[in-house]
Amino acid sequence: MSEEPQKWIELAVEAEAEAVEAITELFGRYGYNQGVVIEEPIQPGPDGGAEVNPAAPVKIRTYLPLEVATKLETTAEEDVSPEATALSQAERIQKLREGLYYLGMMRQIGPLEVSERREEDWANAWKEFYQVHRVGRRTVIKPPWQPYTPAPKDLVIEIDPGMAFGTGLHPTTRLCLTLSEDYLDPSQHKKLLDLGTGSGILAIAAAKLKVAEVIGVDTDAVAVRAAQENIERNGLKDQVIVEIGSLAVEAGSKAGSGFYSFSEQAQKPPLTLTKALPFDAIIANIIARIIVALAGSLAQALRPGGLLITSGIIAERAEEVEQALAQAGFELVERREEGDWIAFAHRQRTEPFPTA
């Protein structure tokens, strides 16, 4: 007897690009595993592929298992944040509506769309808009269902994102990919950490750029599973390891709290990570407040002279991130922008950082 396919409540909203980070944080409080999917508006590109239309609204989605309301009546679940655990499904949706209402007073945000979805509906929805597209000079993102004949120097990454962030379409991911092309040097960067790996796209790109050992971590079990499948799809199981966890647990946090709103166990660095310390390079495509919170841990995890690439930073938070990384001992190499999104390349200082 076949198992009944998982059903989900999809919560979606269209908004201008400047509102994306705020909506992402709001959706992350109530969605499954704090997972949020950002769907850029895609249009045909001049080379027959696809490109983002920067003038069109962005669609942001999160999901709730259809049965989650029943579960929460009897047990505390780790697939929603502590704030959401005590709320019924209807109450969580109402909280989202209220948050979007207040955000809508400052930015252009459409109405919240609520609908029921099956997992196979999700997979088919990706196929409607996700095409082969080039990022940077060499990186080509290809979904499994699209044919592509690579040029001699192309680095082809085959990605089926599933319910994990990281298709290569969003500016934050593109910024990381282009910085990786420009700064990752396999002769210097033999060990790399991909913090918040999502679909695994940046870990796979690093491996394709000949980084010998890549470790990816994510506090979201759904993302870890998607990343592992994508790594196997690209033939990189011997080069890339992805596990649940993070770089550090917030000091003094209680179980189910912290800057991720994940359980302490989900934030705990896996043994694979701690054994690999220090890293030669770290990529962190997350969000500004977590980069700030982890600045000291990032510095401790990198060897002197190591490379740090950070992204997921909205322009309004860029100075805060830059200051936190400078205080942690990082030297700025480059600031790169796409629309309202910022990414940084930093190097760990080669000498001790002076104390006050």
DONU-808202 format. One record per atom (N, C-alpha, C): z, y, x; residue in three letters. Coordinates in pm, whole numbers, plus 50000, padded with zeros to 5 digits. Layout:
ZYXALA;...
***
This chain:
500004988050085MET;500005000050000MET;500005012550089MET;498995021150072SER;498875032950157SER;499915043450121SER;500345050750222GLU;501355061250202GLU;500725073450137GLU;501465079550045GLU;500985091549977GLU;500855102950077GLU;499685109950083PRO;499515120950177PRO;500555131950155PRO;501005138050264GLN;501965149050257GLN;501345160750181GLN;502145166750093LYS;501715178750022LYS;502545190650070LYS;501925202450067TRP;502525214450121TRP;502355226050024TRP;503295235350032ILE;503105248349968ILE;502585257750077ILE;501405263350054GLU;500825272950148GLU;501145287150101GLU;501695295050192LEU;501995309150166LEU;501095317250257LEU;500245325650199ALA;499255332850279ALA;499155347350235ALA;498815355850331VAL;498645370050301VAL;497605375650397VAL;496825385250349GLU;495875392450434GLU;496465406050469GLU;496265410250596ALA;496855422850640ALA;496045428550754ALA;496235441450779GLU;495595447650894GLU;496235442351022GLU;495505443051132ALA;495955436951257ALA;497315442151304ALA;497605454951278GLU;498855460851325GLU;500085454751259GLU;499895447951146ALA;501025442151073ALA;501275427651109ALA;500435421751193VAL;500485407351216VAL;501805402851277VAL;502295409751380GLU;503525405051445GLU;504705405751349GLU;504825416551271ALA;505945417751178ALA;505895406751072ALA;504705403851022ILE;504565393150922ILE;504855379550984ILE;504425377751108THR;504685365151178THR;506185362451188THR;506955372651223GLU;508395370851232GLU;509005368051095GLU;508515374850991LEU;509025372550856LEU;508715358350811LEU;507475354050827PHE;507075340550786PHE;507835329950865PHE;508115333050994GLY;508815323451078GLY;510225320351031GLY;510825329150954ARG;512185326650905ARG;512215315850798ARG;511125313950727TYR;511145305450609TYR;510165293850613TYR;509175294050702GLY;508155283650705GLY;508625271050774GLY;507855260350758TYR;508155247550819TYR;508185248950970TYR;509325245051033ASN;509485246151178ASN;509165260051230ASN;509365270151146GLN;509065284051182GLN;507605285751225GLN;506745276551181GLY;505345276851219GLY;504565287151140GLY;503735294851208VAL;502885305051146VAL;501485303551203VAL;500485304051118VAL;499095303051160VAL;498425316551136VAL;497775321651239ILE;497075334451230ILE;495585331651234ILE;494895334951125GLU;493465332151112GLU;492675345151125GLU;492025346651238GLU;491225358551261GLU;489945358151176GLU;489445369851132PRO;488175370251058PRO;487005367151152PRO;486285356551122ILE;485225351851210ILE;483865355451153ILE;482975359651241GLN;481595362551202GLN;480655356451306GLN;479385354251272PRO;478455348551370PRO;478335357451492PRO;478325351051611GLY;478175358451735GLY;476715359451778GLY;476405368051873PRO;475025370051916PRO;474415357851984PRO;475265348752038ASP;474755336952107ASP;474705324652017ASP;474905326851887GLY;474885315851792GLY;476235309651769GLY;477245314151844GLY;478595309151823GLY;479335317551721GLY;480605320251748ALA;481425328151656ALA;482185338651733ALA;482505349751666GLU;483305360351726GLU;484185366551620GLU;485205373551665VAL;486155379751573VAL;485645393451531VAL;485785396451402ASN;485455409651350ASN;486735418051355ASN;486865427351449PRO;488135434751465PRO;488445444151350PRO;487445447451268ALA;487675456851158ALA;488145449951030ALA;488015436951023ALA;488365429550900ALA;489835425650901ALA;490425423450783PRO;491845419450777PRO;492065405450833PRO;493275403250881VAL;493695390450937VAL;494455382750829VAL;494285369550827LYS;495035361350731LYS;496155354150804LYS;497375355150751ILE;498545348750809ILE;499045338550709ILE;499355326450758ARG;499795315650669ARG;501055309050725ARG;501865304050635THR;502935294850671THR;503015284250562THR;503795273850587TYR;503805262250496TYR;505225257450472TYR;505435251650355LEU;506665244850320LEU;506315231050266LEU;506985220450313PRO;506775207550249PRO;507105208450100PRO;506305202350017LEU;506485203949873LEU;507845199049828LEU;508405189049898GLU;509685183349855GLU;510875189849923GLU;510685200350004VAL;511775205850084VAL;512925211049999VAL;512645216149879ALA;513715221649795ALA;514705210749757ALA;514195198649729THR;515065187549694THR;515905183349814THR;515295182949933LYS;516025178950053LYS;517195188250081LYS;516965201150064LEU;517965210950103LEU;519195210650014LEU;519075204249898GLU;520245203449811GLU;521275193749866GLU;520845184449955THR;521755173949999THR;522065174150148THR;521195180650228THR;521405180150372THR;520815192450438THR;521345196150553ALA;520795207350629ALA;519595202450708ALA;518465208450686GLU;517225204250751GLU;516955212850873GLU;516335207150976GLU;515955214651094GLU;514565220351083GLU;513855217650972ASP;512485222550963ASP;512395236450903ASP;513525242550873VAL;513555256550830VAL;514665263550907VAL;514605276750912SER;515605284150988SER;516955283550919SER;518065286450992PRO;519385286450929PRO;519455295850811PRO;518785307250820GLU;518785316950710GLU;518185310950584GLU;517175302150601ALA;516475296550486ALA;517125283950432ALA;517965277350513THR;518475264250475THR;519195264350342THR;519965274850313ALA;520755275250191ALA;519955279950070ALA;518685283150086LEU;517885288749978LEU;517005278049915LEU;516795279349784SER;515825270849716SER;514425275449755SER;513445267149722GLN;512065270849751GLN;511675283949685GLN;512035285649559ALA;511695297849487ALA;512365310049550ALA;513615308249596GLU;514315319349659GLU;513665323249792GLU;513205313449868ARG;512545316549994ARG;511255324349969ARG;510505319949869ILE;509255326949837ILE;509545341149793ILE;510625342949716GLN;510985356349671GLN;511395365149790GLN;512105359249887LYS;512475366750007LYS;511215371450083LYS;510215362750087LEU;508965366550152LEU;508295378050077LEU;508285377349945ARG;507675388149866ARG;508385401349892ARG;509715400949898GLU;510475413249921GLU;510175418950060GLU;510155410050160GLY;509865414650296GLY;508475420550307GLY;507495414250243LEU;506125419450246LEU;506015432750172LEU;506805434250067TYR;506795446949993TYR;507215458550085TYR;508305456550161TYR;508785467250248TYR;507825469550365TYR;507265458750421LEU;506285460450527LEU;505035467550475LEU;504705464950349GLY;503525471150289GLY;503655486050269GLY;504875491350278MET;505065505750269MET;504625512650398MET;504485504750506MET;504095510450635MET;502705506150679MET;502265494350634ARG;500985488950676ARG;500195483950554ARG;498915481750573GLN;498075476650466GLN;498235461450459GLN;498875456650353ILE;499155442450337ILE;498805438250194ILE;498075427450181GLY;497685422550050GLY;498795414649983GLY;498555409749861PRO;499565402049788PRO;499775388249849PRO;500965382649831LEU;501275369149878LEU;500585358849790LEU;499835349949853GLU;499165339149780GLU;499955326349799GLU;500265319549689VAL;501045307149693VAL;500205296149630VAL;499975285249705SER;499145274449652SER;499595261049711SER;499215250349644GLU;499555236949690GLU;498405231549774GLU;498745224949885ARG;497735219449975ARG;498115205250018ARG;497115197150044ARG;497315184250109ARG;496905185750256ARG;497385176650342GLU;497065177950484GLU;495565177050509GLU;494875168550431GLU;493435167550452GLU;492725180350409GLU;493285187650312ASP;492725200750275ASP;492815210250393ASP;493955209550464TRP;494165218150581TRP;493105215350687TRP;492885202450717ALA;491905198850819ALA;490515203550781ALA;490145201950655ASN;488805206150611ASN;488655221250612ASN;489745228650586ALA;489675243250587ALA;489325248350726ALA;489875242150831TRP;489545246250967TRP;488045244750992TRP;487455233950942LYS;486045231150971LYS;485125241550910LYS;485585248850810GLU;484745258750746GLU;484525270950834GLU;485485274350920PHE;485335286750996PHE;485445285051147PHE;485905273651193TYR;486185271951336TYR;484935266351404TYR;484275274651485GLN;483045271051552GLN;483235271451704GLN;482225267051776VAL;482245268251922VAL;482225283051961VAL;483075287252052HIS;483035301052098HIS;483505301852243HIS;482975311552313ARG;483255313452455ARG;484345324052471ARG;485265321352563VAL;486335330752596VAL;486275333052746VAL;486145345452787GLY;486055348352929GLY;484725344052987GLY;484715341653118ARG;483465338153187ARG;483085323553172ARG;484105314653169ARG;483815300353177ARG;484375292053063ARG;485425296752997THR;486115288552899THR;485355287952767THR;485135275952718VAL;484465273752590VAL;485395265352502VAL;485715270552385ILE;486575263452289ILE;485675256352189ILE;485875243152177LYS;485005235252092LYS;485825226252000LYS;485645227251868PRO;486285217651780PRO;485575204151788PRO;486275193251757PRO;485685179951772PRO;484425177851689PRO;484295184851579TRP;483175182551488TRP;481935190751521TRP;481995199051627GLN;480855207351663GLN;480215202551794GLN;478885200551796PRO;478225196651921PRO;478085208652015PRO;478085205952146TYR;477885216652243TYR;477425210552375TYR;476405216452433THR;475915212452566THR;476395222652667THR;477325218952755PRO;477915228952845PRO;476985233152957PRO;477145245753000ALA;476495250653121ALA;477225244753242ALA;476625245153361PRO;477215238453478PRO;478655242253509PRO;479055255053493LYS;480405259253531LYS;481345260853411LYS;480905256753292ASP;481755258053173ASP;482985249053182ASP;484095254353134LEU;485315246353113LEU;485455244252963LEU;485075232552915VAL;485055229852771VAL;486395224152729VAL;487035230952633ILE;488325226552578ILE;488085222452434ILE;488325209752405GLU;488135204752269GLU;489465205352196GLU;489525213152090ILE;490785215852020ILE;490635213351870ILE;491565205351818ASP;491755204251674ASP;493175209051648ASP;493345221651605PRO;494695227551605PRO;495655221551505PRO;495155215051399GLY;496075209851299GLY;496985220751248GLY;498265217851232MET;499215227851183MET;499945234551299MET;499215237751406ALA;499825244151523ALA;499025256551558ALA;499715267051600PHE;499075279451642PHE;498335277151773PHE;497175283151789GLY;496505282651917GLY;495095277251911GLY;494185284251844THR;492795280051837THR;491945286851942THR;492475296852010GLY;491675304752103GLY;491035316652037GLY;491165317851906LEU;490535328851834LEU;491385341451835LEU;492695339851841HIS;493565351551833HIS;493565359051966HIS;493645372551963PRO;493635380252087PRO;494685375952188PRO;495875372052142THR;496925368152237THR;496505355952319THR;495845346452254THR;495385334552326THR;494215337852417THR;493295346052368ARG;492155349952451ARG;492605357452575ARG;493595366252559LEU;494105373652674LEU;494695364152778LEU;495445354052734CYS;496005344352827CYS;494905336352897CYS;493885332652822LEU;492805324852881LEU;492045332852988LEU;491775345552960THR;491045353553058THR;491905356553181THR;493195359153161LEU;494085361153275LEU;494215348353357LEU;494225336853290SER;494285324153362SER;493045322353449SER;491885325553393GLU;490655324653471GLU;490725333353597GLU;491315345153582ASP;491305354853691ASP;492395352453796ASP;493535346553755TYR;494685346153845TYR;495175332253884TYR;494875322053804LEU;495335308753843LEU;494505303653961LEU;495195299754066ASP;494555294754187ASP;495165280954217ASP;494395270254201PRO;494985256854218PRO;495535254254358PRO;495095261954457SER;495655260154592SER;497065265954603SER;497395275754516GLN;498715281954516GLN;499565277454398GLN;498925274454287HIS;499635271354163HIS;499435256554130HIS;500305248354186LYS;500195233954168LYS;501015228854049LYS;502055236354011LYS;502905232753897LYS;502965244553801LYS;502665242253675LEU;502635253053575LEU;503405248953451LEU;504125258453395LEU;504825256653268LEU;504135264853161LEU;503785258453049ASP;503245265352932ASP;504365265952829ASP;504965277652817LEU;506145279452730LEU;505685283452591LEU;506005275152490GLY;505525277352354GLY;504075272852344GLY;503835260352375THR;502465255452398THR;501585255252273THR;502195254752153GLY;501375254652030GLY;500445242752026GLY;499155245152014SER;498175234352009SER;497895228452146SER;498445234352252GLY;498225229452387GLY;497035235652456GLY;496405245552394ILE;495155250952447ILE;495325257052586ILE;496425264152611LEU;496605270652741LEU;496985260452849LEU;497745250252812ALA;498055239552906ALA;496775232052946ALA;495925229452848ILE;494655222652876ILE;493765231252964ILE;493715244352934ALA;492905253453016ALA;493385253453161ALA;494705253653181ALA;495245253553317ALA;494835240753390ALA;494895229553321ALA;494495216853382ALA;493005216853415ALA;492205222653327LYS;490765223553353LYS;490475232753472LYS;491385242253497LEU;491255251053612LEU;491835244753739LEU;492135231753731LYS;492535223553845LYS;493995225253887LYS;494855230553798VAL;496285230253826VAL;496725215653820VAL;497395210853923ALA;497645196553938ALA;498635191053836ALA;499695198653805GLU;500765193853717GLU;501085204653614GLU;500925201453487VAL;501165211053379VAL;502175205053282VAL;503205212953252ILE;504215208853155ILE;504215219153042ILE;504095214452920GLY;504145223152803GLY;505375219952720GLY;506015230252668VAL;507175228152580VAL;507005236952457VAL;507565232052347ASP;507555239552221ASP;508735234852138ASP;509365244152067THR;510495240551981THR;510045234551849THR;508745234251824ASP;508175229451698ASP;507615215451718ASP;508195205651649ALA;507745191751663ALA;506305189951618ALA;505865197651519VAL;504485196851473VAL;503535201351583VAL;503875212151651ALA;503045217151761ALA;502985207051875ALA;504125201051908VAL;504155191252017VAL;503225179551986VAL;503275174851863ARG;502395163651825ARG;500925167751834ARG;500585179651785ALA;499205184451791ALA;498755186151935ALA;499625191652020ALA;499265193652160ALA;499035180352230ALA;499895170652204GLN;499715157452267GLN;498395151152227GLN;498015152652101GLU;496735147152055GLU;495565154352123GLU;495665167552138ASN;494595175152203ASN;494495171952352ASN;495625169752416ILE;495615165952558ILE;494915152552577ILE;495225143052491GLU;494565130052498GLU;493065131452468GLU;492735140052373ARG;491335142352336ARG;490535147652456ARG;491195155552541ASN;490525161352657ASN;490675152852783ASN;491245140952770GLY;491365131852883GLY;492315136552991GLY;493425142952951LEU;494325149153049LEU;495755143653044LEU;495935131552991LYS;497275125952976LYS;498005124353109LYS;497275122053218ASP;497905120253348ASP;498225133453417ASP;497735144453361GLN;497875157553425GLN;498775167053347GLN;498875164953215VAL;499605174253128VAL;500635166453046VAL;501865171153047ILE;502935165352967ILE;503455176052872ILE;503615172652745VAL;504155182052646VAL;505355175552578VAL;506455183052572GLU;507665178052509GLU;508305188952425GLU;509205184952336ILE;509935194752255ILE;511015201152341ILE;511215214152325GLY;512225221152400GLY;511785235152437GLY;512595241852517SER;512285255252565SER;512785256552708SER;512755268652759LEU;513205271152895LEU;514715272752903LEU;515335277352793ALA;516775279752793ALA;517275280352650ALA;518555277352633VAL;519245279152506VAL;519965292452511VAL;519885300152405GLU;520535313252404GLU;522035311752428GLU;522565319452520ALA;523985318552556ALA;524855320952435ALA;525815312152414GLY;526775313852305GLY;526235310552169GLY;525015305052160SER;524455302152028SER;525115289851969SER;525185289451838LYS;525655277751765LYS;524445269251728LYS;524695256851694ALA;523595248151654ALA;522865254351537ALA;521545255151550GLY;520735260851443GLY;520585275851452GLY;521105281951561SER;520955296351574SER;520235299351706SER;520285312051749GLY;519625315651872GLY;518375323751845GLY;517715328051952PHE;516585337051933PHE;515405330151869PHE;515365316751871TYR;514275309751803TYR;514605306451657TYR;515855307151618SER;516325302051490SER;516045287051479SER;516025280251593PHE;515905265751597PHE;517245260051639PHE;517425247151618SER;518655240651661SER;518775241451812SER;520005240351860GLU;520245240652004GLU;519505229252072GLU;519435217652006GLN;518745206252064GLN;517265209152083GLN;516665216251987ALA;515235219551997ALA;514955229752106ALA;515965237952141GLN;515805247952246GLN;516095242352385GLN;516785231252392LYS;517255225952520LYS;516085222152610LYS;516095226552737PRO;515005222852829PRO;514965207652847PRO;513805201452833PRO;513715187052856PRO;513895183653003PRO;514275171353031LEU;514505167053169LEU;513255168553254LEU;512095166253194THR;510835167853267THR;510695181853323THR;511105191853245LEU;511025205853288LEU;512015208553402LEU;513265204553381THR;514295207853481THR;514015200953615THR;513445188953612LYS;513115181953737LYS;511975188953811LYS;511105195953737ALA;509935202353799ALA;510245216053857ALA;511415221753829LEU;511755235153880LEU;511765235454032LEU;511335246854093PRO;510745258654029PRO;509235256854011PRO;508665264553918PHE;507235264053892PHE;506495274353979PHE;505215271554001ASP;504365281054072ASP;503765291353976ASP;503685287653847ALA;503135296653746ALA;503725293153611ALA;503895303353527ILE;504355301453390ILE;503455309753299ILE;503045303853188ILE;502345311253082ILE;503235310952960ILE;503495322552902ALA;504335323652783ALA;503625332152679ALA;502885325652591ASN;502215332552481ASN;503095330852358ASN;504105339252349ILE;505085338052241ILE;505175351552169ILE;506335357652158ILE;506435370952100ILE;507375379352185ILE;507315392352166ALA;507995401652255ALA;509495399052265ALA;510165397352153ARG;511625396452158ARG;512085383852233ARG;511315373052227ILE;511695360952298ILE;511415362352448ILE;510315369252483ILE;510055371752624ILE;511195380052685ILE;511645390252610VAL;512755398652657VAL;514015390052674VAL;514295381652573ALA;515505373352579ALA;515465363352694ALA;514275358852731LEU;514135348552834LEU;513775354252971LEU;513745367352987ALA;513265373353112ALA;514015367853234ALA;515325367153226GLY;516105361953338GLY;515825347253366GLY;515685339453260SER;515375325153276SER;513995323053335SER;513035331453296LEU;511695330653352LEU;511725333353502LEU;512525343353543ALA;512635346653685ALA;513245335053764ALA;514245328653709GLN;514905317553777GLN;513995305353786GLN;513075303853690ALA;512225292053685ALA;511005292953775ALA;510695305053826LEU;509525307053911LEU;509935307854058LEU;509125302054144ARG;509365303554287ARG;509015317954329ARG;509545322654442PRO;509145335854492PRO;507625336654509PRO;507045347454460GLY;505595349054465GLY;504855342154352GLY;505595335354262GLY;504955328154151GLY;504345337554049GLY;503415332053970LEU;502655339753871LEU;503245337953732LEU;503415349053661LEU;503855348853521LEU;502815355853435LEU;502315348853334ILE;501405354853235ILE;502135354753101ILE;502285366653041THR;502935367752911THR;501995374252811THR;502075369652686SER;501245375352581SER;501955373552448SER;501265377052338GLY;501905377152207GLY;502655390052183GLY;502305400552257ILE;503075413052258ILE;502295423952184ILE;502845428852076ILE;502215439952005ILE;502435452652086ILE;501525462152076ALA;501545473952162ALA;502875481352158ALA;503485482252038GLU;504735489852024GLU;505885483652103GLU;505785470752137ARG;506865463952209ARG;506565462152357ARG;505405466652402ALA;504955463852538ALA;505895469952642ALA;506335482452621GLU;507205488952719GLU;508535481652732GLU;509065476752619GLU;510315469352620GLU;510175456552703GLU;509065449552686VAL;508825437352763VAL;508665440652911VAL;507905450952941GLU;507655454753080GLU;508965458353150GLU;509845465453082GLN;511115469353141GLN;512015457153165GLN;512045447953068ALA;512875435853082ALA;512405427353199ALA;511105425953216LEU;510585417953326LEU;510815424853460LEU;510705438153463ALA;510975445453586ALA;512435443753628ALA;513345444553529GLN;514765442953559GLN;515075428853608GLN;514275419153563ALA;514485405253605ALA;513875402453743ALA;513155412453800GLY;512645410953935GLY;511165408253945GLY;510415410553837PHE;508975408153841PHE;508215420853879PHE;507125419053952GLU;506235430053990GLU;504975429153905GLU;504595440053842LEU;503415440253756LEU;502145439253840LEU;501265430053799VAL;499955428553862VAL;498875434853776VAL;498915431953646GLU;497915437653556GLU;498435437653412GLU;498105448253341ARG;498305449153197ARG;496915448653133ARG;496745439553038ARG;495445437852975ARG;495615439252823ARG;494655445552757GLU;494775448452614GLU;493555443452538GLU;493805439452415GLU;492725436852319GLU;493215441452183GLU;492605451952132GLY;493095457852007GLY;494515462752026GLY;495425458551939ASP;496825462551948ASP;497685452352021ASP;497055442552085TRP;497795432152155TRP;497745434252305TRP;498865431252371ILE;499015433452515ILE;499375420152582ILE;498845418152701ALA;499265407152786ALA;499505412552927ALA;500405405952998PHE;500745410053134PHE;500545398553231PHE;500165401953353ALA;500275392953467ALA;501295399153562ALA;502325391453597HIS;503355395753690HIS;503485385653804HIS;504075390053914ARG;504445380954021ARG;505945381854044ARG;506545370354073GLN;507955370154110GLN;508095376154249GLN;509105384754264ARG;509325391254393ARG;509555380954503ARG;509075383854622THR;509255374754734THR;510545377254810THR;511245388154776GLU;512535390854839GLU;513575392954729GLU;514875391454760PRO;515885393254656PRO;515775406954589PRO;515975407054459PHE;515925419554384PHE;517205427554408PHE;517095440254445PRO;518315447754478PRO;519225449254357PRO;520515448354380THR;521485450354273THR;522005464454277THR;522555468954164ALA;523045482754156ALA;524315484254239ALA;
***
